[in-house]
Amino acid sequence: MKTLEMAKATAPLAKYAQEAKREPVIVTRDGKPIAALVHIENADLETVTLSTNPQFIALIERSRARQKAEGGIPSTEMRRRLGAR
């Protein structure tokens, strides 16, 4: 993992993005992490956007908590309700 102090980050962003293909690049301010550049594989823009959206993450967490507390329904029942085979 590479650490880069923001005040010293004078190269073009493209250079740091290339470096992120090999290892994460952590950007710091006064030694504290403020951002990270990481290589992304097998993900589209929608997936990346949703994975960083606080509202979407909260929705998923609520759904997981509800499923854990109340249980779920079998896939056969869901297919029946949707009229699918």
C-alpha positions as CSV (number, residue, x, y, z in Angstrom):
1,M,0.0,0.0,0.0
2,K,1.4,3.4,-1.0
3,T,0.8,6.5,1.2
4,L,0.8,9.9,-0.4
5,E,0.6,13.2,1.4
6,M,-1.9,15.4,-0.4
7,A,0.4,18.5,-0.4
8,K,3.0,16.4,-2.2
9,A,0.6,14.9,-4.7
10,T,1.8,17.0,-7.7
11,A,1.7,14.3,-10.5
12,P,-1.4,14.0,-12.7
13,L,-4.2,11.9,-11.3
14,A,-3.6,9.4,-14.2
15,K,-0.2,8.5,-12.7
16,Y,-1.7,7.7,-9.3
17,A,-4.5,5.7,-10.9
18,Q,-1.9,3.6,-12.7
19,E,-0.1,3.0,-9.4
20,A,-3.4,1.9,-7.9
21,K,-3.5,-1.0,-10.3
22,R,-0.5,-2.5,-8.4
23,E,-1.5,-1.4,-4.8
24,P,-3.9,0.9,-3.1
25,V,-2.8,4.5,-2.9
26,I,-3.9,6.2,0.4
27,V,-4.0,10.0,0.3
28,T,-3.3,11.7,3.6
29,R,-3.5,15.1,5.1
30,D,-1.2,15.8,8.0
31,G,-0.6,12.0,8.1
32,K,-4.3,11.1,8.4
33,P,-6.0,9.2,5.6
34,I,-8.6,11.2,3.7
35,A,-9.0,9.2,0.5
36,A,-8.0,6.0,-1.3
37,L,-7.4,5.1,-4.9
38,V,-8.1,1.4,-5.4
39,H,-8.2,-0.7,-8.6
40,I,-11.6,-1.8,-9.5
41,E,-12.3,-5.1,-11.4
42,N,-15.5,-6.7,-12.5
43,A,-17.7,-3.7,-11.5
44,D,-19.6,-1.2,-13.5
45,L,-20.2,2.4,-12.6
46,E,-23.7,1.7,-11.1
47,T,-22.2,-1.0,-8.7
48,V,-19.5,1.4,-7.5
49,T,-21.9,4.3,-7.1
50,L,-24.3,2.2,-5.1
51,S,-21.6,0.7,-2.9
52,T,-20.7,4.2,-1.7
53,N,-24.2,5.6,-1.3
54,P,-25.1,6.0,2.4
55,Q,-28.8,5.8,1.7
56,F,-28.4,2.6,-0.3
57,I,-26.2,1.0,2.3
58,A,-28.7,1.9,5.0
59,L,-31.5,0.3,3.0
60,I,-29.4,-2.9,2.7
61,E,-28.7,-2.9,6.4
62,R,-32.4,-2.5,7.3
63,S,-33.3,-5.3,4.9
64,R,-30.7,-7.6,6.4
65,A,-31.8,-6.8,10.0
66,R,-35.5,-7.4,9.0
67,Q,-34.6,-10.7,7.3
68,K,-32.6,-11.8,10.4
69,A,-35.4,-10.8,12.8
70,E,-38.4,-12.0,10.8
71,G,-36.9,-14.6,8.5
72,G,-37.4,-14.8,4.8
73,I,-39.5,-16.7,2.4
74,P,-38.4,-19.7,0.3
75,S,-37.6,-19.0,-3.4
76,T,-40.4,-21.4,-4.3
77,E,-42.9,-19.1,-2.5
78,M,-41.5,-16.0,-4.1
79,R,-41.9,-17.6,-7.5
80,R,-45.5,-18.6,-6.7
81,R,-46.3,-15.0,-5.6
82,L,-44.7,-13.6,-8.8
83,G,-46.3,-16.1,-11.0
84,A,-42.9,-17.3,-12.2
85,R,-42.0,-20.9,-12.8
